[in-house]
Amino acid sequence: MSLSSVQGLPSPRATGDSMAGSSPYPMACDLYGDIIDRPDHTWRSLLPGLVVVCMATLAAGFIADRYAMPLTLTALLTGLALNFLSADERLDAGLAFASQYLLRAGIVLVGLKITFGQIADLGPSVLIATMIVMALVMLVAVGISRLLGFGNSFGVLAGGAVGICGASAAMAIASTLGERRISQAQLTLVLVGVSGMSAIAMIAYPILLHKLSFSDIDAGFVLGAAIHDVSQAIGAGYSFSDAAGQTAAIVKLTRVTLLAPVLAIIALCFRTEETGRRHPGVPLFVVGFFVMAGINSLGIVPGFVGAQADRLAAALLAAAVTATAVRSPLRQLTGGGGRQLVIVGAATLTALAATLVAVRLGV
């Protein structure tokens, strides 16, 4: 059964090469390229869209540096401000390329931020507590999503974005679920929610933990386990103290490493339901993620290389978020959007409450 017949949409082939202008569901979530047939594009056809993405991302980076704002949030807002450009079919190929392939490359490079030794140094109790918090967040999100009538898929998307690593997790999970289950409008809503709430958490959580007289280690665990975005979690940790920042970095990067197995589990559950396959292949970008983490664990990556890879990963993910926002069908954001953001908010509060309880239990 095709995607078009399921959604009641016109066939992509019937609508021609234009995806953004003719289909209400742009293809930014089709990470593996296995959902909708795409025509081959030349670099000349990609260039206009890529130029727009590059300029918009540079502008977002300037705003983020100038006003000390999260890059993911400024990239998202800049892309949404340029959403009117999605009507220009000349930009579609480049925007689609940026939202798909730059995202894959960015996720792979994230693997160079971590080592397996960092995870081991946490100890089994912290690792188990982190996994329990993630699972609880996703279960709560799925439960509330079903209660509000949005189904399991949106709950998995919202819960995974909050529980793992924010925007990059949301986009990877949306790609794994496929456009049949997660529309571009729903993905954009989650990106808006996790970016905004993570930015608020980066400011509010350290203040709260100081009021509660948390130690550096305990505060680092809460901030690393409860804040969505990597940079914001680590930034919040260092705003509490240097020791808290180091702990927050390790805990947060542990959550990032769990993105790959969570994606594999999601692919197994949902693809089995759809196609009957019991052993779906692991996406190549997930393999690349683990390979990079393994290389970094060997200690053979020079410091300056790791630093440059970190910057490049941030830039690629910001560009992918910008392209996704430009291609988003804003007219669909008003339909049930407020209730969908309630799910993201509930997952955010669940993450905070669960980590506070874990600390009080002596994890």
N, C-alpha and C positions, 0 to 999 in steps of 0.2 A: 504494500500500500504506500503510495507516495505521500510526501509532506503536503503537497497542494490539496490532495483529495481529503486528507484528514482535517486540514484547517479551513477548507472551503475557499482557498485562495486560487487565483489564476496560476496556471503552471508557469514556473520560471522560464521554461523554454518558449512558452507561448508569448511571454511578455518581452522577449528579446533580451539583449545584454544588460539593459538597465535594471539594476536591482533596487537602488535606493529610491528612484523616482516612481517606480510602478508597483512595487510590492510594499505592503504595510509592515513587513518584517525584514529589515536589512539583514545581511549575512554575517555581521560581526561576531556572532556567537559560534559560527560553524568552524571551530578551531582545527578540526582534522580534515576538512574539505571532503567529507563523505556524506553530506546531507543534500546539498543542492548542486547541480551541475553548473560549472563555471566555464565561460569561454577563456581561451588562452589570451593573455594580455602581453603586449610589448612594453618595454621600458617607457616608450613615448606615451602610451596610454596611462601608465602608472604615475608619470611625473606630476601632472597637475594636482592630483589628490595628495601625493606625498609632499609636495611643496606646501600645501595648505596645512597638513599635519605638522610639518617641521616648523613653520612659522608660528603656528598656534602653540605648539609645545614650548618653543623658546619664549614666547610671551608669558606662558604659564610659569615657566621657570623664573623669569624676571620678577613676576608678581610674588611668587613664593619666597624668593630671596629678599625682596624689598620689604615685604610685610610679615616675614617670618610665618608664612602659612604652609600647610602640607602641600607638597607638589601634586599628589594625587587629586586633592580637592581643587586646586587651582586649574589643573589640566581638565578636570571634569567640567568645571564652570565655564572655562574658556571654550571648550568644545560645544557645550550647550548654547552659549552665546552665538556660536557660528552655525547653529543647527539649520538655519535657512539655506545654507550652501548644499544641503543634502538634495535639494531639488535640481541641482546642476549635474546632469548625467556624466559630464566629462570628468568629474571628480570621483565617481563611484569606484573605479578600479583601484585607484591609489588608496582611497579610504579603506576599502575592503582588505587590501594587502596589509596596511598598517595595523588594522584591528585584529588580523589573524596571525600573520607571520612574525611581526615585531613582538607580539605577546608571547609566542612560543619561545623566541630567542631570549626574551627577558626572564621568563620562568627558568630556563636552563641556567642562565647566568646567576640567578639567585642561589643556586647550589654552591657557588664559590664563597658564599657568606658563612658557611657552616662547616663543621668537622664532626665526625662520629665521636671523637674524643670529648667534645663539648657536651654532647648528649649524655655520655657515660658519666661525666663528672657530676652531673646533677644528682645522681643517685636514683634508685628505682622508685622511691616514694614520690618524688617530684614528677618524674615521668608519668607514673600511673595517675597522679592527681591531675596533670595536664590533660591526659587522654580522657579522664572521666569528665572534666569540665567541658571539653570539646563535645563529647557524646551527649552530655546533658543539654548543652546549648542547642545542638541540632535536633534533639528529641522535642524540646520545648517549642522550637520554631516550627517543626513539622506539626505538632499537636495544635498550635494556635492557627497555623495556616489551614489545616483541615477544618477547624472550628469555624473559621471565617469564610470557608468555601473556596480557598485557593489551591487546595490539593497538596499532595506530598512533594511534588517537584519544587514548587516555590519555597516550601519550608526548608527543603534540603539546600536550596540556593542561599536563602537568607541565613540559615543556621551555619552553613559552611563558611560563608563570607565572614560572619562574626567570629566563629570559633577557630578559624585557621589564620588567614592573613589578609583579610580585607578585600580590596578590589581585585587583586591578582587571583585570589581564590574564587571570587565570584565569577570572573570571566572564564576561568578554567572549568569550574563546575557547570556553568551554563553551556560551555562547549561540549562537555561530556553528556549532559542531559539531552542536548539537541534542541533545535528550534521548534520542534513539535511540542515540547513541554514548556520551554522557557522562551518567551518573546523578547524582542529587543527592548520593548517598553519596560517589562518586568526587570530585566537586567539593569537598565538605567536607574530604575527606582532603587534597587539594592545598592548600586554604586553611589547614588546620592545619599542614601541612608547610612551606609557604613563609613563613607568619607566624612560626612558631617558629624556623626556621633563619635567617631574615633577622634576627630579634632577636638570636640568638647571634652572627651575623656582625657586626652593628653593634658588639658589644663586643669580639669576638676579632680581627677583621681589622685594626683600627688598631694593636693591640698587636703583632700579627705583623709588620706593615709597619715599625713602629718597630724591631723586632728585626732586620729585614732592611736597615735604614738606607736606606729609600726616600726619595727627595726628595718635596717637597710635590706637585709636578705628577704624578710617577709614582704616588704614593699616592692622589691624587685620582682618577686614571684607574682604578686597580684598584677602589677603593671604589665609584665611580660605575658601573663596568661589571660588578661581581660581586655586589653586594647587591641583593636583589629589590625591596623596597619603597622608594618615593621618599623618604619622610621619614627612613627608617633609613639609606639611602645617604648622604643629605646630612648627617644627624646624625653619622654615622661620619666623614665628611670633615672636618667642623668640629671633631670631637674630636681629629683628628690635627693640624690647623692651619687657620688662616683661608684660606690659599692653597689647601690641599688641599680644603677645603670648597667653594670656588668652582669648582674643576675638577671635583669630584665632582658638583656640581649640574648643570653643563653636560653632562657625559657621561651622567648619569642621565636628564636630560630629553631628550637625544637618543634614548635607548632608548625613552622614552615616545612620542616622535613616530613610532617605527617600529611601534607597536601597530596603527595603521590599515592600513598596507600589508600587515602580516602577517595581519591579519584578512581582508583582501581575497584574499590568496593561499590561505588556509585555506578560505575560502568557495568559491573557484574549484575547488580540488582536490576537496574532499569533496562539494560540491553537484553538481559534474559527475559524480562517481562515482555519486551517488544518483539524480539526475533527468535527467542528460544535458544540462543547461543549460551552455553554454560561457561565457556572460557574465552571471553573477549581478549583481544590483544591489548597490551599496555601501550599507550601512545608513546611515540618516540621522544616527545619533549619530557615526559616523565622519566624515561630511561636516561636522557641527557642530564636531567636534574640530579639523579643519583650518581651518575658518573662524575659530574663536577664536584659534588660533595665528597666523593671518594678521593679524587685528585687533591682536593684541598686538605683532606685528612692526612695525606702523605707528607705534607709540609714542604712540597716542592714548588709551590706557587710563590714567587717573590711578592713582597709586600706591595710594591707599587703596581704590580699586575692585578692583585686582588682589589686594590683601591680603585683602579681604573675600571675593572669589571663591575664593581659595585655601582659606580657612577653610570656606566653604560646600561646596566640592568634597570636602574631607576629611570633613565631617559627612555628606554624602550617601552617600559610599562606605562610611563606617562604618555608617550605617543599613542600607544594602543588605547588607553582610556580616552584621550582626546578624539581619536578617530571614531570610537564607539559613540561618544556623545554627539559628535557632528551628525552621525548617521541615525540617531535615535528618532523615532516617530513621536514627537512631543504631544501630538493630539491624543495619543493613547494614555499619556501619563495621568490624565485626570480621572480615568475610569477605575475607581477603587484604589487609587494611589495612596490615599490617606490610610486606609485600612491595611494596605500592604506594608507601609512604613511602620505601623504598629507592631508587626511581626519582627522587623529588624530591631525596633526598640526593646521589645520583650526579650529577644535573644541577647541584646547588649546588657540589660539589667541582670539577666540570668548568669551571664559570664562573670559579672562583678560579684554578685551574691555568692556564687559557687566558690570563687577564689577566696573571698573573705572567710567563708565557712571552712575551707580547707586549711587556711592559716590558723584559725582558731582551734582546729582539731590537731594541730601540731605537725602538719605535713612539711 
